[in-house]
Amino acid sequence: MSRKRKHPPSKARPACPQAPPPPPPVDVVDGIPDCASSRPMWRWLLMGVLIAGWLAFLVTCWLTGQLSSS
């Protein structure tokens, strides 16, 4: 007795549906989509204030350590 196939013979696969094209970028600067030309000034100021505050804290800790050890 011969074996019977469980599945019918395969036929050509149907073509996969293509994905829709991506939406166009909102803003293009130097070929980079959705990128601002420069950062706003408040971000630079915020980073400067944070760094200055951290350095002030470190100097304060160093000075209080120097005074208490004397």
mmCIF file as Biopython writes it, N, C-alpha, C and O atoms, coordinates in Angstrom:
data_model
#
loop_
_atom_site.group_PDB
_atom_site.id
_atom_site.type_symbol
_atom_site.label_atom_id
_atom_site.label_alt_id
_atom_site.label_comp_id
_atom_site.label_asym_id
_atom_site.label_entity_id
_atom_site.label_seq_id
_atom_site.pdbx_PDB_ins_code
_atom_site.Cartn_x
_atom_site.Cartn_y
_atom_site.Cartn_z
_atom_site.occupancy
_atom_site.B_iso_or_equiv
_atom_site.auth_seq_id
_atom_site.auth_asym_id
_atom_site.pdbx_PDB_model_num
ATOM 1   N N  . MET A ? 1  ? 0.840  -1.152 0.000  1.0 0.0 1  A 1 
ATOM 2   C CA . MET A ? 1  ? 0.000  0.000  0.000  1.0 0.0 1  A 1 
ATOM 3   C C  . MET A ? 1  ? 0.902  1.237  0.000  1.0 0.0 1  A 1 
ATOM 4   O O  . MET A ? 1  ? 1.899  1.284  0.721  1.0 0.0 1  A 1 
ATOM 5   N N  . SER A ? 2  ? 0.560  2.203  -0.784 1.0 0.0 2  A 1 
ATOM 6   C CA . SER A ? 2  ? 1.376  3.417  -0.872 1.0 0.0 2  A 1 
ATOM 7   C C  . SER A ? 2  ? 0.883  4.474  0.113  1.0 0.0 2  A 1 
ATOM 8   O O  . SER A ? 2  ? -0.280 4.476  0.515  1.0 0.0 2  A 1 
ATOM 9   N N  . ARG A ? 3  ? 1.790  5.369  0.492  1.0 0.0 3  A 1 
ATOM 10  C CA . ARG A ? 3  ? 1.414  6.439  1.429  1.0 0.0 3  A 1 
ATOM 11  C C  . ARG A ? 3  ? 0.657  7.520  0.678  1.0 0.0 3  A 1 
ATOM 12  O O  . ARG A ? 3  ? 0.944  7.831  -0.478 1.0 0.0 3  A 1 
ATOM 13  N N  . LYS A ? 4  ? -0.305 8.071  1.366  1.0 0.0 4  A 1 
ATOM 14  C CA . LYS A ? 4  ? -1.057 9.166  0.769  1.0 0.0 4  A 1 
ATOM 15  C C  . LYS A ? 4  ? -0.500 10.482 1.302  1.0 0.0 4  A 1 
ATOM 16  O O  . LYS A ? 4  ? -0.061 10.567 2.449  1.0 0.0 4  A 1 
ATOM 17  N N  . ARG A ? 5  ? -0.525 11.484 0.467  1.0 0.0 5  A 1 
ATOM 18  C CA . ARG A ? 5  ? -0.069 12.800 0.892  1.0 0.0 5  A 1 
ATOM 19  C C  . ARG A ? 5  ? -1.098 13.426 1.821  1.0 0.0 5  A 1 
ATOM 20  O O  . ARG A ? 5  ? -2.306 13.317 1.613  1.0 0.0 5  A 1 
ATOM 21  N N  . LYS A ? 6  ? -0.579 14.087 2.855  1.0 0.0 6  A 1 
ATOM 22  C CA . LYS A ? 6  ? -1.475 14.752 3.788  1.0 0.0 6  A 1 
ATOM 23  C C  . LYS A ? 6  ? -1.911 16.113 3.259  1.0 0.0 6  A 1 
ATOM 24  O O  . LYS A ? 6  ? -3.007 16.584 3.561  1.0 0.0 6  A 1 
ATOM 25  N N  . HIS A ? 7  ? -1.055 16.733 2.476  1.0 0.0 7  A 1 
ATOM 26  C CA . HIS A ? 7  ? -1.361 18.048 1.945  1.0 0.0 7  A 1 
ATOM 27  C C  . HIS A ? 7  ? -1.458 17.968 0.426  1.0 0.0 7  A 1 
ATOM 28  O O  . HIS A ? 7  ? -0.784 17.158 -0.210 1.0 0.0 7  A 1 
ATOM 29  N N  . PRO A ? 8  ? -2.301 18.814 -0.144 1.0 0.0 8  A 1 
ATOM 30  C CA . PRO A ? 8  ? -2.354 18.819 -1.609 1.0 0.0 8  A 1 
ATOM 31  C C  . PRO A ? 8  ? -1.050 19.398 -2.158 1.0 0.0 8  A 1 
ATOM 32  O O  . PRO A ? 8  ? -0.344 20.112 -1.446 1.0 0.0 8  A 1 
ATOM 33  N N  . PRO A ? 9  ? -0.731 19.104 -3.391 1.0 0.0 9  A 1 
ATOM 34  C CA . PRO A ? 9  ? 0.515  19.625 -3.952 1.0 0.0 9  A 1 
ATOM 35  C C  . PRO A ? 9  ? 0.517  21.158 -3.883 1.0 0.0 9  A 1 
ATOM 36  O O  . PRO A ? 9  ? -0.491 21.816 -4.139 1.0 0.0 9  A 1 
ATOM 37  N N  . SER A ? 10 ? 1.686  21.695 -3.527 1.0 0.0 10 A 1 
ATOM 38  C CA . SER A ? 10 ? 1.764  23.146 -3.352 1.0 0.0 10 A 1 
ATOM 39  C C  . SER A ? 10 ? 1.720  23.846 -4.699 1.0 0.0 10 A 1 
ATOM 40  O O  . SER A ? 10 ? 2.280  23.380 -5.691 1.0 0.0 10 A 1 
ATOM 41  N N  . LYS A ? 11 ? 1.041  24.968 -4.698 1.0 0.0 11 A 1 
ATOM 42  C CA . LYS A ? 11 ? 0.949  25.771 -5.911 1.0 0.0 11 A 1 
ATOM 43  C C  . LYS A ? 11 ? 1.796  27.021 -5.696 1.0 0.0 11 A 1 
ATOM 44  O O  . LYS A ? 11 ? 2.368  27.216 -4.624 1.0 0.0 11 A 1 
ATOM 45  N N  . ALA A ? 12 ? 1.870  27.825 -6.675 1.0 0.0 12 A 1 
ATOM 46  C CA . ALA A ? 12 ? 2.651  29.056 -6.559 1.0 0.0 12 A 1 
ATOM 47  C C  . ALA A ? 12 ? 2.061  29.919 -5.443 1.0 0.0 12 A 1 
ATOM 48  O O  . ALA A ? 12 ? 0.845  30.082 -5.341 1.0 0.0 12 A 1 
ATOM 49  N N  . ARG A ? 13 ? 2.948  30.466 -4.610 1.0 0.0 13 A 1 
ATOM 50  C CA . ARG A ? 13 ? 2.495  31.289 -3.498 1.0 0.0 13 A 1 
ATOM 51  C C  . ARG A ? 13 ? 1.938  32.608 -4.023 1.0 0.0 13 A 1 
ATOM 52  O O  . ARG A ? 13 ? 2.462  33.175 -4.981 1.0 0.0 13 A 1 
ATOM 53  N N  . PRO A ? 14 ? 0.882  33.087 -3.394 1.0 0.0 14 A 1 
ATOM 54  C CA . PRO A ? 14 ? 0.373  34.397 -3.809 1.0 0.0 14 A 1 
ATOM 55  C C  . PRO A ? 14 ? 1.346  35.496 -3.371 1.0 0.0 14 A 1 
ATOM 56  O O  . PRO A ? 14 ? 2.040  35.362 -2.363 1.0 0.0 14 A 1 
ATOM 57  N N  . ALA A ? 15 ? 1.383  36.549 -4.123 1.0 0.0 15 A 1 
ATOM 58  C CA . ALA A ? 15 ? 2.292  37.653 -3.813 1.0 0.0 15 A 1 
ATOM 59  C C  . ALA A ? 15 ? 1.888  38.301 -2.490 1.0 0.0 15 A 1 
ATOM 60  O O  . ALA A ? 15 ? 0.702  38.482 -2.213 1.0 0.0 15 A 1 
ATOM 61  N N  . CYS A ? 16 ? 2.886  38.647 -1.680 1.0 0.0 16 A 1 
ATOM 62  C CA . CYS A ? 16 ? 2.620  39.302 -0.405 1.0 0.0 16 A 1 
ATOM 63  C C  . CYS A ? 16 ? 2.150  40.725 -0.673 1.0 0.0 16 A 1 
ATOM 64  O O  . CYS A ? 16 ? 2.680  41.404 -1.552 1.0 0.0 16 A 1 
ATOM 65  N N  . PRO A ? 17 ? 1.163  41.171 0.079  1.0 0.0 17 A 1 
ATOM 66  C CA . PRO A ? 17 ? 0.725  42.557 -0.126 1.0 0.0 17 A 1 
ATOM 67  C C  . PRO A ? 17 ? 1.834  43.517 0.319  1.0 0.0 17 A 1 
ATOM 68  O O  . PRO A ? 17 ? 2.476  43.306 1.348  1.0 0.0 17 A 1 
ATOM 69  N N  . GLN A ? 18 ? 2.043  44.552 -0.455 1.0 0.0 18 A 1 
ATOM 70  C CA . GLN A ? 18 ? 3.108  45.489 -0.134 1.0 0.0 18 A 1 
ATOM 71  C C  . GLN A ? 18 ? 2.631  46.460 0.929  1.0 0.0 18 A 1 
ATOM 72  O O  . GLN A ? 18 ? 1.470  46.866 0.960  1.0 0.0 18 A 1 
ATOM 73  N N  . ALA A ? 19 ? 3.567  46.820 1.802  1.0 0.0 19 A 1 
ATOM 74  C CA . ALA A ? 19 ? 3.252  47.772 2.868  1.0 0.0 19 A 1 
ATOM 75  C C  . ALA A ? 19 ? 3.055  49.153 2.251  1.0 0.0 19 A 1 
ATOM 76  O O  . ALA A ? 19 ? 3.676  49.482 1.241  1.0 0.0 19 A 1 
ATOM 77  N N  . PRO A ? 20 ? 2.188  49.958 2.863  1.0 0.0 20 A 1 
ATOM 78  C CA . PRO A ? 20 ? 1.992  51.297 2.327  1.0 0.0 20 A 1 
ATOM 79  C C  . PRO A ? 20 ? 3.268  52.119 2.500  1.0 0.0 20 A 1 
ATOM 80  O O  . PRO A ? 20 ? 4.028  51.870 3.436  1.0 0.0 20 A 1 
ATOM 81  N N  . PRO A ? 21 ? 3.519  53.079 1.633  1.0 0.0 21 A 1 
ATOM 82  C CA . PRO A ? 21 ? 4.745  53.870 1.750  1.0 0.0 21 A 1 
ATOM 83  C C  . PRO A ? 21 ? 4.724  54.708 3.025  1.0 0.0 21 A 1 
ATOM 84  O O  . PRO A ? 21 ? 3.657  55.118 3.480  1.0 0.0 21 A 1 
ATOM 85  N N  . PRO A ? 22 ? 5.906  54.967 3.607  1.0 0.0 22 A 1 
ATOM 86  C CA . PRO A ? 22 ? 5.934  55.759 4.838  1.0 0.0 22 A 1 
ATOM 87  C C  . PRO A ? 22 ? 5.515  57.202 4.560  1.0 0.0 22 A 1 
ATOM 88  O O  . PRO A ? 22 ? 5.665  57.694 3.441  1.0 0.0 22 A 1 
ATOM 89  N N  . PRO A ? 23 ? 4.988  57.877 5.583  1.0 0.0 23 A 1 
ATOM 90  C CA . PRO A ? 23 ? 4.589  59.267 5.368  1.0 0.0 23 A 1 
ATOM 91  C C  . PRO A ? 23 ? 5.820  60.146 5.152  1.0 0.0 23 A 1 
ATOM 92  O O  . PRO A ? 23 ? 6.905  59.812 5.628  1.0 0.0 23 A 1 
ATOM 93  N N  . PRO A ? 24 ? 5.670  61.241 4.456  1.0 0.0 24 A 1 
ATOM 94  C CA . PRO A ? 24 ? 6.828  62.114 4.235  1.0 0.0 24 A 1 
ATOM 95  C C  . PRO A ? 24 ? 7.282  62.741 5.550  1.0 0.0 24 A 1 
ATOM 96  O O  . PRO A ? 24 ? 6.461  62.974 6.436  1.0 0.0 24 A 1 
ATOM 97  N N  . PRO A ? 25 ? 8.596  63.020 5.690  1.0 0.0 25 A 1 
ATOM 98  C CA . PRO A ? 25 ? 9.078  63.619 6.927  1.0 0.0 25 A 1 
ATOM 99  C C  . PRO A ? 25 ? 8.519  65.021 7.125  1.0 0.0 25 A 1 
ATOM 100 O O  . PRO A ? 25 ? 8.248  65.743 6.166  1.0 0.0 25 A 1 
ATOM 101 N N  . VAL A ? 26 ? 8.353  65.386 8.387  1.0 0.0 26 A 1 
ATOM 102 C CA . VAL A ? 26 ? 7.767  66.683 8.710  1.0 0.0 26 A 1 
ATOM 103 C C  . VAL A ? 26 ? 8.755  67.803 8.421  1.0 0.0 26 A 1 
ATOM 104 O O  . VAL A ? 26 ? 8.383  68.837 7.866  1.0 0.0 26 A 1 
ATOM 105 N N  . ASP A ? 27 ? 10.014 67.597 8.796  1.0 0.0 27 A 1 
ATOM 106 C CA . ASP A ? 27 ? 11.025 68.630 8.629  1.0 0.0 27 A 1 
ATOM 107 C C  . ASP A ? 27 ? 12.328 67.955 8.240  1.0 0.0 27 A 1 
ATOM 108 O O  . ASP A ? 27 ? 12.711 66.956 8.850  1.0 0.0 27 A 1 
ATOM 109 N N  . VAL A ? 28 ? 13.015 68.482 7.235  1.0 0.0 28 A 1 
ATOM 110 C CA . VAL A ? 28 ? 14.269 67.894 6.794  1.0 0.0 28 A 1 
ATOM 111 C C  . VAL A ? 28 ? 15.349 68.969 6.853  1.0 0.0 28 A 1 
ATOM 112 O O  . VAL A ? 28 ? 15.231 70.020 6.224  1.0 0.0 28 A 1 
ATOM 113 N N  . VAL A ? 29 ? 16.417 68.688 7.628  1.0 0.0 29 A 1 
ATOM 114 C CA . VAL A ? 29 ? 17.555 69.588 7.735  1.0 0.0 29 A 1 
ATOM 115 C C  . VAL A ? 29 ? 18.811 68.798 7.402  1.0 0.0 29 A 1 
ATOM 116 O O  . VAL A ? 29 ? 19.087 67.798 8.064  1.0 0.0 29 A 1 
ATOM 117 N N  . ASP A ? 30 ? 19.556 69.195 6.433  1.0 0.0 30 A 1 
ATOM 118 C CA . ASP A ? 30 ? 20.779 68.527 6.010  1.0 0.0 30 A 1 
ATOM 119 C C  . ASP A ? 30 ? 20.542 67.057 5.675  1.0 0.0 30 A 1 
ATOM 120 O O  . ASP A ? 30 ? 21.404 66.220 5.943  1.0 0.0 30 A 1 
ATOM 121 N N  . GLY A ? 31 ? 19.416 66.739 5.109  1.0 0.0 31 A 1 
ATOM 122 C CA . GLY A ? 31 ? 19.118 65.373 4.716  1.0 0.0 31 A 1 
ATOM 123 C C  . GLY A ? 31 ? 18.667 64.478 5.847  1.0 0.0 31 A 1 
ATOM 124 O O  . GLY A ? 31 ? 18.407 63.296 5.620  1.0 0.0 31 A 1 
ATOM 125 N N  . ILE A ? 32 ? 18.565 65.002 7.070  1.0 0.0 32 A 1 
ATOM 126 C CA . ILE A ? 32 ? 18.132 64.219 8.223  1.0 0.0 32 A 1 
ATOM 127 C C  . ILE A ? 32 ? 16.680 64.602 8.505  1.0 0.0 32 A 1 
ATOM 128 O O  . ILE A ? 32 ? 16.407 65.761 8.816  1.0 0.0 32 A 1 
ATOM 129 N N  . PRO A ? 33 ? 15.746 63.658 8.404  1.0 0.0 33 A 1 
ATOM 130 C CA . PRO A ? 33 ? 14.345 64.013 8.633  1.0 0.0 33 A 1 
ATOM 131 C C  . PRO A ? 33 ? 14.047 64.309 10.096 1.0 0.0 33 A 1 
ATOM 132 O O  . PRO A ? 33 ? 14.657 63.733 10.997 1.0 0.0 33 A 1 
ATOM 133 N N  . ASP A ? 34 ? 13.124 65.192 10.312 1.0 0.0 34 A 1 
ATOM 134 C CA . ASP A ? 34 ? 12.641 65.556 11.649 1.0 0.0 34 A 1 
ATOM 135 C C  . ASP A ? 34 ? 13.776 65.980 12.580 1.0 0.0 34 A 1 
ATOM 136 O O  . ASP A ? 34 ? 13.833 65.540 13.728 1.0 0.0 34 A 1 
ATOM 137 N N  . CYS A ? 35 ? 14.658 66.812 12.104 1.0 0.0 35 A 1 
ATOM 138 C CA . CYS A ? 35 ? 15.784 67.268 12.900 1.0 0.0 35 A 1 
ATOM 139 C C  . CYS A ? 35 ? 15.818 68.788 12.883 1.0 0.0 35 A 1 
ATOM 140 O O  . CYS A ? 35 ? 15.755 69.401 11.817 1.0 0.0 35 A 1 
ATOM 141 N N  . ALA A ? 36 ? 15.917 69.396 14.054 1.0 0.0 36 A 1 
ATOM 142 C CA . ALA A ? 36 ? 15.986 70.849 14.124 1.0 0.0 36 A 1 
ATOM 143 C C  . ALA A ? 36 ? 17.391 71.303 13.737 1.0 0.0 36 A 1 
ATOM 144 O O  . ALA A ? 36 ? 18.358 70.563 13.919 1.0 0.0 36 A 1 
ATOM 145 N N  . SER A ? 37 ? 17.499 72.503 13.210 1.0 0.0 37 A 1 
ATOM 146 C CA . SER A ? 37 ? 18.804 73.000 12.778 1.0 0.0 37 A 1 
ATOM 147 C C  . SER A ? 37 ? 19.706 73.289 13.967 1.0 0.0 37 A 1 
ATOM 148 O O  . SER A ? 37 ? 20.918 73.096 13.864 1.0 0.0 37 A 1 
ATOM 149 N N  . SER A ? 38 ? 19.163 73.744 15.092 1.0 0.0 38 A 1 
ATOM 150 C CA . SER A ? 38 ? 19.962 73.978 16.292 1.0 0.0 38 A 1 
ATOM 151 C C  . SER A ? 38 ? 19.070 73.808 17.517 1.0 0.0 38 A 1 
ATOM 152 O O  . SER A ? 38 ? 17.848 73.930 17.437 1.0 0.0 38 A 1 
ATOM 153 N N  . ARG A ? 39 ? 19.707 73.524 18.657 1.0 0.0 39 A 1 
ATOM 154 C CA . ARG A ? 39 ? 18.940 73.349 19.890 1.0 0.0 39 A 1 
ATOM 155 C C  . ARG A ? 39 ? 18.493 74.701 20.417 1.0 0.0 39 A 1 
ATOM 156 O O  . ARG A ? 39 ? 19.162 75.710 20.194 1.0 0.0 39 A 1 
ATOM 157 N N  . PRO A ? 40 ? 17.381 74.726 21.105 1.0 0.0 40 A 1 
ATOM 158 C CA . PRO A ? 40 ? 16.959 75.985 21.723 1.0 0.0 40 A 1 
ATOM 159 C C  . PRO A ? 40 ? 17.958 76.419 22.789 1.0 0.0 40 A 1 
ATOM 160 O O  . PRO A ? 40 ? 18.627 75.586 23.401 1.0 0.0 40 A 1 
ATOM 161 N N  . MET A ? 41 ? 18.052 77.728 23.006 1.0 0.0 41 A 1 
ATOM 162 C CA . MET A ? 41 ? 19.035 78.293 23.929 1.0 0.0 41 A 1 
ATOM 163 C C  . MET A ? 41 ? 18.776 77.841 25.370 1.0 0.0 41 A 1 
ATOM 164 O O  . MET A ? 41 ? 19.733 77.667 26.125 1.0 0.0 41 A 1 
ATOM 165 N N  . TRP A ? 42 ? 17.508 77.643 25.779 1.0 0.0 42 A 1 
ATOM 166 C CA . TRP A ? 42 ? 17.227 77.295 27.168 1.0 0.0 42 A 1 
ATOM 167 C C  . TRP A ? 42 ? 17.818 75.939 27.527 1.0 0.0 42 A 1 
ATOM 168 O O  . TRP A ? 42 ? 18.137 75.707 28.694 1.0 0.0 42 A 1 
ATOM 169 N N  . ARG A ? 43 ? 17.975 75.036 26.564 1.0 0.0 43 A 1 
ATOM 170 C CA . ARG A ? 43 ? 18.572 73.730 26.868 1.0 0.0 43 A 1 
ATOM 171 C C  . ARG A ? 43 ? 20.050 73.879 27.195 1.0 0.0 43 A 1 
ATOM 172 O O  . ARG A ? 43 ? 20.553 73.233 28.114 1.0 0.0 43 A 1 
ATOM 173 N N  . TRP A ? 44 ? 20.753 74.734 26.443 1.0 0.0 44 A 1 
ATOM 174 C CA . TRP A ? 44 ? 22.163 74.982 26.733 1.0 0.0 44 A 1 
ATOM 175 C C  . TRP A ? 44 ? 22.320 75.647 28.094 1.0 0.0 44 A 1 
ATOM 176 O O  . TRP A ? 44 ? 23.216 75.297 28.863 1.0 0.0 44 A 1 
ATOM 177 N N  . LEU A ? 45 ? 21.453 76.600 28.387 1.0 0.0 45 A 1 
ATOM 178 C CA . LEU A ? 45 ? 21.527 77.277 29.684 1.0 0.0 45 A 1 
ATOM 179 C C  . LEU A ? 45 ? 21.250 76.305 30.828 1.0 0.0 45 A 1 
ATOM 180 O O  . LEU A ? 45 ? 21.924 76.348 31.858 1.0 0.0 45 A 1 
ATOM 181 N N  . LEU A ? 46 ? 20.272 75.439 30.654 1.0 0.0 46 A 1 
ATOM 182 C CA . LEU A ? 46 ? 19.947 74.454 31.683 1.0 0.0 46 A 1 
ATOM 183 C C  . LEU A ? 46 ? 21.128 73.519 31.945 1.0 0.0 46 A 1 
ATOM 184 O O  . LEU A ? 46 ? 21.452 73.228 33.096 1.0 0.0 46 A 1 
ATOM 185 N N  . MET A ? 47 ? 21.768 73.050 30.870 1.0 0.0 47 A 1 
ATOM 186 C CA . MET A ? 47 ? 22.931 72.179 31.043 1.0 0.0 47 A 1 
ATOM 187 C C  . MET A ? 47 ? 24.067 72.915 31.750 1.0 0.0 47 A 1 
ATOM 188 O O  . MET A ? 47 ? 24.743 72.337 32.601 1.0 0.0 47 A 1 
ATOM 189 N N  . GLY A ? 48 ? 24.281 74.188 31.403 1.0 0.0 48 A 1 
ATOM 190 C CA . GLY A ? 48 ? 25.325 74.972 32.056 1.0 0.0 48 A 1 
ATOM 191 C C  . GLY A ? 48 ? 25.043 75.179 33.532 1.0 0.0 48 A 1 
ATOM 192 O O  . GLY A ? 48 ? 25.956 75.084 34.353 1.0 0.0 48 A 1 
ATOM 193 N N  . VAL A ? 49 ? 23.780 75.466 33.888 1.0 0.0 49 A 1 
ATOM 194 C CA . VAL A ? 49 ? 23.411 75.667 35.293 1.0 0.0 49 A 1 
ATOM 195 C C  . VAL A ? 49 ? 23.589 74.369 36.083 1.0 0.0 49 A 1 
ATOM 196 O O  . VAL A ? 49 ? 24.075 74.394 37.214 1.0 0.0 49 A 1 
ATOM 197 N N  . LEU A ? 50 ? 23.206 73.262 35.505 1.0 0.0 50 A 1 
ATOM 198 C CA . LEU A ? 50 ? 23.368 71.975 36.193 1.0 0.0 50 A 1 
ATOM 199 C C  . LEU A ? 50 ? 24.844 71.650 36.426 1.0 0.0 50 A 1 
ATOM 200 O O  . LEU A ? 50 ? 25.210 71.191 37.508 1.0 0.0 50 A 1 
ATOM 201 N N  . ILE A ? 51 ? 25.683 71.879 35.438 1.0 0.0 51 A 1 
ATOM 202 C CA . ILE A ? 51 ? 27.111 71.594 35.595 1.0 0.0 51 A 1 
ATOM 203 C C  . ILE A ? 51 ? 27.729 72.528 36.628 1.0 0.0 51 A 1 
ATOM 204 O O  . ILE A ? 51 ? 28.512 72.097 37.474 1.0 0.0 51 A 1 
ATOM 205 N N  . ALA A ? 52 ? 27.370 73.833 36.554 1.0 0.0 52 A 1 
ATOM 206 C CA . ALA A ? 52 ? 27.905 74.790 37.520 1.0 0.0 52 A 1 
ATOM 207 C C  . ALA A ? 52 ? 27.452 74.452 38.943 1.0 0.0 52 A 1 
ATOM 208 O O  . ALA A ? 52 ? 28.240 74.562 39.882 1.0 0.0 52 A 1 
ATOM 209 N N  . GLY A ? 53 ? 26.199 74.046 39.111 1.0 0.0 53 A 1 
ATOM 210 C CA . GLY A ? 53 ? 25.698 73.651 40.425 1.0 0.0 53 A 1 
ATOM 211 C C  . GLY A ? 53 ? 26.423 72.434 40.970 1.0 0.0 53 A 1 
ATOM 212 O O  . GLY A ? 53 ? 26.758 72.381 42.154 1.0 0.0 53 A 1 
ATOM 213 N N  . TRP A ? 54 ? 26.666 71.449 40.100 1.0 0.0 54 A 1 
ATOM 214 C CA . TRP A ? 54 ? 27.369 70.243 40.533 1.0 0.0 54 A 1 
ATOM 215 C C  . TRP A ? 54 ? 28.803 70.578 40.953 1.0 0.0 54 A 1 
ATOM 216 O O  . TRP A ? 54 ? 29.289 70.080 41.968 1.0 0.0 54 A 1 
ATOM 217 N N  . LEU A ? 55 ? 29.471 71.418 40.173 1.0 0.0 55 A 1 
ATOM 218 C CA . LEU A ? 55 ? 30.833 71.812 40.540 1.0 0.0 55 A 1 
ATOM 219 C C  . LEU A ? 55 ? 30.845 72.597 41.849 1.0 0.0 55 A 1 
ATOM 220 O O  . LEU A ? 55 ? 31.741 72.417 42.673 1.0 0.0 55 A 1 
ATOM 221 N N  . ALA A ? 56 ? 29.861 73.458 42.041 1.0 0.0 56 A 1 
ATOM 222 C CA . ALA A ? 56 ? 29.779 74.214 43.298 1.0 0.0 56 A 1 
ATOM 223 C C  . ALA A ? 56 ? 29.579 73.262 44.476 1.0 0.0 56 A 1 
ATOM 224 O O  . ALA A ? 56 ? 30.178 73.458 45.533 1.0 0.0 56 A 1 
ATOM 225 N N  . PHE A ? 57 ? 28.757 72.250 44.312 1.0 0.0 57 A 1 
ATOM 226 C CA . PHE A ? 57 ? 28.539 71.259 45.364 1.0 0.0 57 A 1 
ATOM 227 C C  . PHE A ? 57 ? 29.832 70.513 45.693 1.0 0.0 57 A 1 
ATOM 228 O O  . PHE A ? 57 ? 30.155 70.300 46.862 1.0 0.0 57 A 1 
ATOM 229 N N  . LEU A ? 58 ? 30.568 70.119 44.651 1.0 0.0 58 A 1 
ATOM 230 C CA . LEU A ? 58 ? 31.822 69.399 44.878 1.0 0.0 58 A 1 
ATOM 231 C C  . LEU A ? 58 ? 32.851 70.283 45.585 1.0 0.0 58 A 1 
ATOM 232 O O  . LEU A ? 58 ? 33.549 69.815 46.485 1.0 0.0 58 A 1 
ATOM 233 N N  . VAL A ? 59 ? 32.952 71.539 45.193 1.0 0.0 59 A 1 
ATOM 234 C CA . VAL A ? 59 ? 33.901 72.446 45.841 1.0 0.0 59 A 1 
ATOM 235 C C  . VAL A ? 59 ? 33.505 72.670 47.294 1.0 0.0 59 A 1 
ATOM 236 O O  . VAL A ? 59 ? 34.366 72.722 48.173 1.0 0.0 59 A 1 
ATOM 237 N N  . THR A ? 60 ? 32.202 72.802 47.552 1.0 0.0 60 A 1 
ATOM 238 C CA . THR A ? 60 ? 31.723 72.983 48.916 1.0 0.0 60 A 1 
ATOM 239 C C  . THR A ? 60 ? 32.076 71.763 49.778 1.0 0.0 60 A 1 
ATOM 240 O O  . THR A ? 60 ? 32.534 71.915 50.910 1.0 0.0 60 A 1 
ATOM 241 N N  . CYS A ? 61 ? 31.866 70.583 49.253 1.0 0.0 61 A 1 
ATOM 242 C CA . CYS A ? 61 ? 32.220 69.362 49.995 1.0 0.0 61 A 1 
ATOM 243 C C  . CYS A ? 61 ? 33.716 69.310 50.256 1.0 0.0 61 A 1 
ATOM 244 O O  . CYS A ? 61 ? 34.131 68.915 51.345 1.0 0.0 61 A 1 
ATOM 245 N N  . TRP A ? 62 ? 34.526 69.693 49.296 1.0 0.0 62 A 1 
ATOM 246 C CA . TRP A ? 62 ? 35.977 69.668 49.456 1.0 0.0 62 A 1 
ATOM 247 C C  . TRP A ? 62 ? 36.423 70.683 50.506 1.0 0.0 62 A 1 
ATOM 248 O O  . TRP A ? 62 ? 37.270 70.388 51.350 1.0 0.0 62 A 1 
ATOM 249 N N  . LEU A ? 63 ? 35.840 71.887 50.442 1.0 0.0 63 A 1 
ATOM 250 C CA . LEU A ? 63 ? 36.225 72.913 51.401 1.0 0.0 63 A 1 
ATOM 251 C C  . LEU A ? 63 ? 35.806 72.566 52.828 1.0 0.0 63 A 1 
ATOM 252 O O  . LEU A ? 63 ? 36.574 72.792 53.763 1.0 0.0 63 A 1 
ATOM 253 N N  . THR A ? 64 ? 34.610 72.026 53.012 1.0 0.0 64 A 1 
ATOM 254 C CA . THR A ? 64 ? 34.177 71.648 54.357 1.0 0.0 64 A 1 
ATOM 255 C C  . THR A ? 64 ? 35.032 70.484 54.883 1.0 0.0 64 A 1 
ATOM 256 O O  . THR A ? 64 ? 35.279 70.400 56.086 1.0 0.0 64 A 1 
ATOM 257 N N  . GLY A ? 65 ? 35.469 69.616 54.023 1.0 0.0 65 A 1 
ATOM 258 C CA . GLY A ? 65 ? 36.376 68.545 54.455 1.0 0.0 65 A 1 
ATOM 259 C C  . GLY A ? 65 ? 37.727 69.077 54.852 1.0 0.0 65 A 1 
ATOM 260 O O  . GLY A ? 65 ? 38.347 68.561 55.782 1.0 0.0 65 A 1 
ATOM 261 N N  . GLN A ? 66 ? 38.195 70.093 54.170 1.0 0.0 66 A 1 
ATOM 262 C CA . GLN A ? 66 ? 39.482 70.703 54.506 1.0 0.0 66 A 1 
ATOM 263 C C  . GLN A ? 66 ? 39.406 71.433 55.851 1.0 0.0 66 A 1 
ATOM 264 O O  . GLN A ? 66 ? 40.338 71.360 56.652 1.0 0.0 66 A 1 
ATOM 265 N N  . LEU A ? 67 ? 38.298 72.133 56.095 1.0 0.0 67 A 1 
ATOM 266 C CA . LEU A ? 67 ? 38.149 72.906 57.326 1.0 0.0 67 A 1 
ATOM 267 C C  . LEU A ? 67 ? 37.964 72.007 58.550 1.0 0.0 67 A 1 
ATOM 268 O O  . LEU A ? 67 ? 38.463 72.318 59.631 1.0 0.0 67 A 1 
ATOM 269 N N  . SER A ? 68 ? 37.259 70.916 58.383 1.0 0.0 68 A 1 
ATOM 270 C CA . SER A ? 68 ? 36.968 70.054 59.534 1.0 0.0 68 A 1 
ATOM 271 C C  . SER A ? 68 ? 38.197 69.208 59.912 1.0 0.0 68 A 1 
ATOM 272 O O  . SER A ? 68 ? 38.317 68.779 61.059 1.0 0.0 68 A 1 
ATOM 273 N N  . SER A ? 69 ? 39.098 68.970 58.966 1.0 0.0 69 A 1 
ATOM 274 C CA . SER A ? 69 ? 40.268 68.157 59.287 1.0 0.0 69 A 1 
ATOM 275 C C  . SER A ? 69 ? 41.367 68.983 59.950 1.0 0.0 69 A 1 
ATOM 276 O O  . SER A ? 69 ? 42.313 68.409 60.489 1.0 0.0 69 A 1 
ATOM 277 N N  . SER A ? 70 ? 41.272 70.303 59.927 1.0 0.0 70 A 1 
ATOM 278 C CA . SER A ? 70 ? 42.311 71.156 60.519 1.0 0.0 70 A 1 
ATOM 279 C C  . SER A ? 70 ? 42.173 71.250 62.014 1.0 0.0 70 A 1 
ATOM 280 O O  . SER A ? 70 ? 42.967 71.928 62.666 1.0 0.0 70 A 1 
#
